[in-house]
């Protein structure tokens, strides 16, 4: 028997399942580390919201280190619900999906950068008493996990990155500020059904976001507010203000020598074959594999093929 942590019903782009979501407040502990490790109070970690997928059998059949998964920009842990269920069933390992700061159910806070988010993941591992984990991230989440591995290699057993690179910024990122602005400009009448609100928001977004799949992805963030109003779950103001902090990977001069796997979309320009050697300067043991016919949203476009590659890498844990 498997549990999806305490329980309300959540929906992602694939299906609806029960998830155990634990929302937590701010941390009060300060950091004082060297190198890339934060030394200012502004880098104080938050307590991220997360969902856990694990066995509740009387005899624990789980094996291997826990798997921590972080979504990309404008995503949430709910986008990974169905995938996490499959990953747990195939690997028998505990899977934890997280909401990055300013996303989903995690706190909205003015600060936003990869050093901040890496500290947030580190704090989660401390709070959950996880000494070492396999970390998986897509896009923004992938860069967060890369920086975590570089700064705190002792915490990372395996690093798996989905369609993002530490050395290349895709030209497609130039469209993201347009999308953020379009989301902030959506105006919805109160006291209508969620179905009607989503339909109206989709109509307004269509002027600047042509891809139907992308609009549907954005609309997973639309929720009911107070007094019949509607709101976005992500902190658009913070994401817009700090977009340049997210668009590029921080400058680093260190490397992670642990097992590292990059999964790219063959139609995406975020991980180019010509970048492999540059990436290996940071991750000398990196292995690269591509999902044929997939773009940047490879886990949504080709979930079956993506899972085959991901689970193959997960089974390589030593």
Helices and strands as residue ranges (DSSP letters): E 2-4, E 8-11, E 16-22, G 41-43, E 50-55, E 67-70, G 77-80, H 81-91, E 95-98, H 114-127, E 133-138, H 140-151, G 153-155, E 156-162, G 171-175, H 176-184, H 194-205, H 212-219, E 222-224, G 226-228, E 230-232, H 236-241, H 243-247, E 259-265, G 273-275, H 276-282, E 286-291, H 298-301, H 303-314
